[in-house]
C-alpha cells in the first residue's frame, strides 16, 4: 500500500534550482502488525536507494512500524502487494490512479513533516558550471533560504515516473547533471527527479518556534502558539489582538493548553482583590511576577481588552498549589463584561462536581462586601461553624469567623481559601489555603473542524486543543484534535476506576450518562492521555443528527496506557450507521488484533453484555470465567462478576488482550482508558 504526500522544496536565493520530491511509502495491510525485530535489523540508517528496492513488503512494513507510521498506511488504503523495485518502476499516472484519495495531499503531513524536519538545514551543491556558484567538485555548499516565501505552495510533487524518496539520516543533497542522485542517511532519493518549479527554501511552519517570541512576530493568542509549536513552554510571549494598541507581553500557560494569564492573587500579600481586578491599569507587569507562582499579585494592562475580542471563548480560574491546579472553574464569557463574567449563570465546568447543581448565597467578584469576602463562591451561612461553600479571597480586614483568621496573613493581606474536596465543604472544618488564584483567558480562532484547522495551519498543526463549530452547525466548543493522523476529533473517553457504573450509559447519555457530559467550553478532560476524569462530548451524538448535515466517515477506538495506544479498532462508516451501531463487525476495517474479523464472536457492541455490565465489548466466547476469551471490555459495577474483573473497588475496569489476537480474559491487561475519535465531513 502506498501513500504519497505533497511538498515543494526549493531554491537557493537568486538561483531557480528547486528540488521537487516524491515521497512514497509502502505498506501491506495484511502485515499491519509488523515484527519490530525485522525493523531493527533493517534500520533507517542502513537504508539506501539500492537496498530499499530490494526490501520485501514485510521489511518495509516493519520499518514503518519502527517509525510509528504503520497506522497511516494500514487505515487509509486497501491491501495491494508491492515491493520497492516494483514501485520504483511504476509510472506516475498508474500510481496516481491506484492510490487516489480525496485527501491525499493533506493527510498526515504533520507526521511526515516531523520525520523530515532535519531537511530544513539541507544544503545544495550547485551543478558544475552553474552561474549560481562553483562546480560540484569542491564547490561551497549554501544553505536553503528560509526567508523565501512560498509562491502557490502545493507540497511534494512527483515530477518523474521513476522518482522515489525515502528516509535516511544525513543532511546533504547533491545536484548532478542527471538530476538528484544522492544516497544519504537523512534522505534517500532513487531515480531521476525533474528540477523545476518556484523558489521556496523551507518547509511550511519552519518558523513555528519563533512565532510569538518577538514584538515583530506577535501571535494571535497563546493557544495559537501551542498549535504551531507543541514544544512551546510556559513563559512570556508577544500577543496582538483587537483592542490592544500594539503587541504586548503576556504569560502563556502552555501546560494547561495555551491560556493567557491576565490576573493573579498571591496568598498572604496585601491588597484588595476586587479593587485590583476593577483597576484596568497594569500591576507588576514585570517578568518576575508574570507567572502562576506565589511571588506577588499581577494584573495585565490588557485584561479588559480580552473581553472586547470576538474570539474570547472561555475564562478559566485556577487555585494553584505550587505549579499544580488544585481546583478550576470554567466560565462562558458570551455577552458578559469583564466584571459580570464571574457568576453562577456563567460557570460551565469545574472539578467541584456539585458546583453547577447546588444553591448559592454568593457567587460574584464583589462577594460579601460586609466582610471583605471577594471572588466568593458560597452555599450557605448559618453561623461561623456552619458556613459552607467552595472558595473565597478574603482580605483580612474584618473577619468575624475563626475560619478566615490565622491563615498566615496579617491584617490587610489576602487569604486564598477553598474546599479541598470535589464538593462544597464546611469552611470552618475543611477549607485549606491556596498559593495563588489566577484568571486565564482562552482566545483562539474558531475552525470548522480538526481537518480544517490542519489545513488552515498549513499542515503544521500539532495534536492538542482547538475550537471548532462543526461547519457552523454547533456553537464553538473546544475539542482535542489528533493531527498526526489527519484530524481525528476526540468525542469520548472512559477512565479506568473513574467511578461510572456503566460505560454504555455514559456513551448513550442515559440518566447517569448525561451527568458526565462535558461542557463544550472546558478542555480539562478533553485529553486522550489524562486520567483525571471521563470525557463525553455532546458531539458524539449530534454528529449523527441528520439535521446537521454532517457525515461521520471513520471512527477510531483506542486502548491507551501511559499515554501510548496499545490497541485500536478502526471503523469505516456508511450512511446507515448510527451513534450506537457503528461499533460492530460490519463497519470494522482494521485492527491491531488481526483475528477479530476472522473469529466467531458472541458480543461486538457498545451495549455488550448488559446483564453483566460489560460495555464496548468485543468477545469471542463464554465457557465459565476461566474460559472466557476475547479482545476488549469495559466492565462496569456488577454483582455476578468473574475474578478477571476488578470492579469491586475500581470500576469501570478496562481490560484488553495484549496479544495480536484474542486471549483468555483472565490474562487480559489493564488499560488506563478507552477513547473514541471521529473523522467526519
Phi, psi and omega in degrees: 000133184241151174221127171243142177242155187259137172201131176271137175235144193215225222261167173260123177017251183282343182286155180257020182288118180231136176258115174254121192246151170252132173246119181234133177234155184244144174201139176248120187296335177293341180248032185301326177263096189265156179286119177293335177297321177295317180299318180294324181292322180286298174074134180298324184288343180269354188278128175229173179301321182286316183287332183298315185286352179266353184283149175278166177301325180295317179299316184292319179296326178293322178295320177299320178297321179296324179280354182075025183244011183294326181297324181306316186272330181292323189272336191261348184225156173280163186290130173223124180282116178219165169224174186301316184293319179298319181293319182298336182250017177270125180301153184302315184295328178289322177297314182297323179290322184287326187242026179297139179206142185304325184249025188301327185279346187243335189288136172065019178299323185300316181293317178297320181300319178295321180294327183261008184307320180298343181292346178300332182262016182296154176239156183239134176262115181298153178290151178304132179083358180293135181293345181287344181170189182299168181289172185298322182284107176079004181290155180285136177274143182236142181288147172296147186272106182288345182280347181286126181276146179292139177251106182063044183306132180223006172090192182298139181227139178270116185249357178209146189282002175235023182274145177206136178232138174214182189277150166210212184223006182261178180238014183259130174234122185253140177258131179238179182297330183266005180120219180263124180222068185243133172242101186232158179295331180279315188222127177250122182241121183243133178102183182267130178247134176287137180252103181196172175122191183262165184286126175198125189249011180198163176287151176298145178086002183294338179267012183303325181292342180263348185297122179083005184263358178214159179296332179280348179225062184285155179263158177290331181193168175296317182296326179297326177295313183294327179294332180264337184217093184287358175267359180299137183253164174307137178162192185263130180228169176260128183237147172228144178198164177301133182100341176262132185290333182205166174304141184228160178276135180218147174274126180252121178272087183286334180296335181251025171101005178095051180258145181264122178284124178242349185199141178212133173245130178258134179298135175081009179253142185293158178133185179228119189298317181295316179299317180296321180291316183294331181288121183279351180280164183283150173227125178051045180279060180235154187306319187291340179260345185276074178196182182262007183276162185273077180228018180135155179292161177209136175220125182282141176292347183254011183295322180290326181293336178299325181283354176266356185273131181298335183255028166284107192256336179199155174234133181241138169247138179235131166265119188257142166243104189065233179257020181250135176283112179281318177211145179229158168224143177242135184237148174267112184273005183304129177060027179244157173264176181283002173256321190272352189293335185269091184203168178293335181282340186251345180290134184237345182200151177191157172273002159278104192291342181258005187297322183280342187255333184278149175289155182224149172258344173216133170203087181194167176291316180293323177062221180265099185290342179292330186238013177065032179260103188247163190044052192261121177238104190224152181264313185200153166256160177182025190104148188307324183279355182249343181310136182213147179175213189240314183197164174200149164253108187254130187269007171067008182282316182218094187247100181282342186251148179295329184293343179253016176245166176055045177247040177062025179232137177278172177304132182093348177274160180260129174257136175255113183235142183203162175283125181277357182267176178274008176224175172299160179207172182289124184296323184286319186266333194242330189296146179235169181263147174255166180277312179219155171241124185237149173242124183231134181258148179246103181243128183200162172287144177261124180257161176294322188194176175297313177299327177295318177298320179299319180289314182297330179266021173058037174062024173251003183298141182262158172305138179156200187266137179220150174268126180227154176237017175051059180058035178077008183270348176227164170294154179305134175221152181269131183227162173265127180249127173272090184283332182298334180251019170103006175105042174282141180256125176291126180239350185198142175210124174247130189257135177301129179073016184280357170088013174266135186293322189216116181293331177296317177295322176300317181290311187283342178083039176287199186307311180273336182295318182295334178298336184261355181302125188281142175300135179292353180260356185251130180261359191298322180258354181278070183210122185284001178242348183277136178256017184295316184197163176295159175229124182226099181283137175298340181287343180300329179263313186294339178300334180264006178283117185298336181293336180282339180072025179253158179228123174278117184269318186220149177226134175248131170248123186236133175263120191236135174222134181054035178077006183246134176287113181274319179214157179214157170232128183243125184244141173244124190258161169239184187292345181274352183290144175243177184286354174245333186277344184298333181275084181196164185295336181293337180251354182290127179256319182206162180199156174283350167267114190277002183241011184299315184282334185268355183251140176296139183234147173258343174217135171204084181195165176291315180296322177061222180268095186291331181292331179251009178054054177244105186254168185043052194257117173241107190225148181266313185200153165257161176180025190102148188308323183284350184248343181309137182213148178176216188234312184204151178202145167249102185273125179266189182283123184210153179280319184267073186254164174265164180298333182285352176257120178259079185245007179283316184256323186230085176247153355290156183250115183262115184237149181204157175286127179274355178276177173273005179225181173298164179210163175292138186300327183286359172244010178302152169273163179254129181257156176288320184198163173238127185238148179239130180239142175250148161235128189218166172224000000 
